[in-house]
Amino acid sequence: MLIDLVIPARNEADNIDALFDALPAGLFRCVVVCDNGSTDATASLAESRGAVVVREDRMGYGRACLAGLAWIQHQAETGDVLPDAVAFVDADLSDDPGQMGRLIDPLESDQADLVLGARAALADPGALDPHQRFGNWLACTLTRLASGRAYRDLGPMRVIRWSSLEQLEMGDETWGWTIEMQYKAVTRGVRTLEIDVPYRKRRAGRSKITGSLWMSARVGIRIVSMIGWLWWSERRVNRSGSGA
């Protein structure tokens, strides 16, 4: 399979070299680092390791991911070919990039279209704060009630077929990105699989979300509101598609 990797990053200069050292050699056609307004050497270090750096100065996790996908799409429109799949991983090394091959295997064997790394079962002690675990449980519970799918996690490390990604019509620009993908996968018939992966405390730097209880609360509110919006909007899509 032809797979590109998208890495949203903001002020992760202390982690870039270790991140690239951990990436499995030859697994990805292209590594796209989406620099989301960094004020450190994140961009230059990523370029020195052979990554394509796409800059998106407007803050937002979803914006960074969308910028990376837009670059891949643009390359295809100017003579390159689209990948078979695209992978996502954060730059903080909490998820182990060396596990990416395990997430890709089910796509290659046609067992799934979207494979998610589930963190909770194999997380190191203290890697997931209590408010992270509660927020994760709440979001997964609300998603189950709204969509019928019982997810275990909203972890950022994932791989999805390009054709399935196009089917989802992703649009969230901030912290609702992961839940938007997972919710729409249910309502739009994308085969999804969760695989337990190790999770550890970030190697260096400060988390943009969990480093502050206030920021964690803002993210939680955004995710919960996103689930409500998805429940309403996807019902409209399904009704329109069925001619109701």
Secondary structure as UniProt FT lines:
FT   STRAND          3..9
FT   HELIX           13..22
FT   TURN            25..26
FT   STRAND          30..35
FT   HELIX           42..48
FT   TURN            49..50
FT   STRAND          52..55
FT   HELIX           61..77
FT   TURN            78..79
FT   STRAND          85..88
FT   TURN            91..92
FT   HELIX           97..99
FT   HELIX           100..108
FT   TURN            109..110
FT   STRAND          114..118
FT   HELIX           120..122
FT   TURN            125..127
FT   HELIX           130..147
FT   STRAND          158..161
FT   HELIX           162..168
FT   TURN            175..176
FT   HELIX           177..187
FT   TURN            188..189
FT   STRAND          192..196
FT   TURN            210..211
FT   HELIX           213..242
//
